[in-house]
Amino acid sequence: MHPSTAPVTRTPVRVSAGARPYVLTAPSTPTAPKAARDFVRAVLRRTALSPLLDTAVLLTSEAVTRAHLHTPRTADILLRMLTAGHGLRISVHDAAPARIPRPAPGEQPDDYGLLLTGRLADDWGATPPEDLPRPTSLWFELHLKQ
């Protein structure tokens, strides 16, 4: 199967004791990436996960920008962040009908946002909509290095 048509599955979230969920909904406007960056920064700033802050903010900005570019302005972008003692998982959901293919190992993504995500995230992927109105979801995980 060609990588762009291969089914993409989302890794199940393993929620550990003490994990905390955070949610932000923003309209699909040019200010959505800044709102998402500020949100992630505010949550992580004074936590044990602060070493992940810069990378989390950068990858969130890329994911929300991508969602904004592929989502009608009448739609909302949903950001979900799950934090735990060992790291975090951020997912960005939008109403885009297009899939976000995950490149095969050794293959370069077609856009720089996905290239950054692939290089900086400990794990990442996408969940395409199987039938509308389910949203597309781009997610990534960052782990504290031991």
N, C-alpha and C positions, 0 to 999 in steps of 0.2 A: 504494500500500500504506500502511496506517495505520502510523505510527512504532512503535507497540508490537508490531506483528506483522512488521515488516520484518526480514529477516535481518541479524544483526550479525556482523561478522567482526573477527578480531583482526589488527591490524597486525603483520607479521612483525618479529621482533626482529632488529635489525642488530647483531651482536656485533663490536665493534671489538677490535683487539689490546689486550691488557691489561685487558679486561673481567673482572670478578670476580663469580661467582655466590654468593649466600648464601641459605640455606633455613631456615625455622622452621616446625615443626609444633606446633600447640597444640590441646588439646581444646576443644570448643565450650562453654566455660563463661563466666561473667561476667568472669573474670580474663583472658581471651584478648586483649582490646584492650590492656591494660596490658603484658602480655608482649610483644606485637608492637611497641608504642611503645618499650619498653626495648631491644628487639632492634635496631630501626632506629636509635635514638639511639646505641647502643653501636658500631654499624658506621660511622656517618657522623661521629661526634664529632670525631675527629682526622684527617680526610681533607681533600682539596681540595674535596670536595663538602659540607663543613660549612655553607656558605651556604644549602643546600637543606634542612637538618636540620629546622627548625620546620615547614615546609610538608609535608615527607615524613612527619613524625610525625603531624601533624594528619590528613592524608589516609589514612594507614595506619590510624589509630584509627577513622575513619569506615568504611573498608572492612571492617575486622575486626568492628566492632560490627554492621554490616549482615549480615555472614556469620553471626555468632553468632545474631542474631535470626531468621534464615531456615534455620538448620541444626539438625537434631536434636542433642541433647546427647551422643548416642552417637557422633557423627561428629567428625572432626578438621578443623581449618582449616589450610590450607597457605599460607604466605607465601613468595614467591620475590622476591628482590631482585637485580637485575643492575646493577652500578655500572661506569661507564666514565669516562674523563677529561672528557667533555662533559656527563654527567648520569647519571640512573638510571631504572630501570623497576622498579616494584613491582607484583606481581600477587597477589591474594588469591583462593584457590580454596576452594570449599565444596561441600557435597552438596545444596544447595538445588535443588529441581526447577523453580523459577520463573526466568524470564528477567529480566535487568536491561536494559531498553530504553535505548538512547542517544537522547536527544531530538533532533529535527531542528533544524537551525540556526535560532536565534531562538526556539525553544520552551523553556520552563522545565521542568526535571526535577520529578518529583512529590515528591521528598523532599529535605531539606536537605543530607544527606550527598552526594548526587549533584550538588546545586547547588554546594557547595563544591568538589567534584572538578572540575566543569566550569569553574569560574572560576579555580582555582588551578593546575591541571595544564596542562602544555604540550600534552599529548595524553592521551586516555583512551578507554576502551571496555570492552565486556563480551563475553564468550564464553558464550553459553547452552549448556546441555547439549542435545545432539541426541538422545541416548538414555542413560538412566541406566545405569550409575553414573558417567558422566563428570561432573565437577564444573562448577559455574558459576564463572566467573573474572571478577573486576573488576580492571582494570589501569590504571595511570596512569604517565606519564612526566614527569619534571622535568629541565629543562636549565639549565645554568649560563648566565647572561646574559653576553654578550661586551661 
